[in-house]
Amino acid sequence: MTLATVPAGSPVEEGRRIGAAALAAGVDVRLTGGVAVALHCPSAASATLARAYADVDLVGRSKQSGRIVELLSGLGYAPDESFNAVHGSSRLFFWDTTNERQVDVFLDEVQMCHRIDLRERLPTDSPTLFLADLLLMKLQIVETNNKDYLDILALLGDHPFTDDDRGINLAYLAGLAGDDWGIWRTTTLVAERAADYAATLNNYDGAEAIREKVTRYVQVVGEAAKSYRWKLRAKVGERKRWYELPEESH
């Protein structure tokens, strides 16, 4: 397979190109964010849930950072040398000068409102993160915007909850929420907001199904076994802020 060396104009098509190149090269770097959602969800292209995509986001392994730089450089990206020199153990940054876009690569974990360890969550046969992780990346954002809500609705509307990664792995999400009170609080809060958001959309007939999915999510993670640290943090509750803002975590 021969791949173009100039980034595509469409972020979704560019995500597809990067994902295919990573799989072909055996580099463990996978798509996340809205572009990854678009690749999995037909409804993301519907009139109701369609949105613009600005950039491509990736998650990879820190031990493969050199291979990631080589891969993206070969695909037409310019590494941000100063940023990568300082943050390169946890994050890499690249520029697409053709389309004036950026590519953000998180290494080993995503640290936004919560720290999510993804070292064991990089599929070997998919250009994106698993569906559950794509949903988690959206549910962990406290200051959710319309684009995040649209992505959540696309994922919940197009894919079933499952006990494995063939669908949205609810058992995995419940395990994370049962271990970390902050993740439980944020994800249930944002999920319920997403259901409210769905009800406000004109010409959207999936609001009831979304509400049912959210109700199930909240119930399952609420009933999950809780760790000792979860119980300790629950005693403090919302009296102390339980999340970081993304600009504070970098």
Buried (B, 14 or more C-beta within 10 A) or exposed (E): EEEEEEBBEBBBBBBBBBBEBBBEBEBBBBBBBBBBBBBBBEBBEBEBBEBEBEBBBBBBBBEBBEBBBBBBEEBBBEBBEEBBEEBBEBBBBBBBEEBEBBBBBBBBBBBBBBBBEBBEBBBEEBBBBBBBBBBBBBBBBBEBEEBBBBBBBBBBBBBEBBEEBEBBBBBBBBBBBBBBBBBBBBBBBBBBBBBEBBEEBEEBEBBEEBBEBBEBBBEBBEEBEBBEEBEEBEEEEEEEEBBBEBEEEE
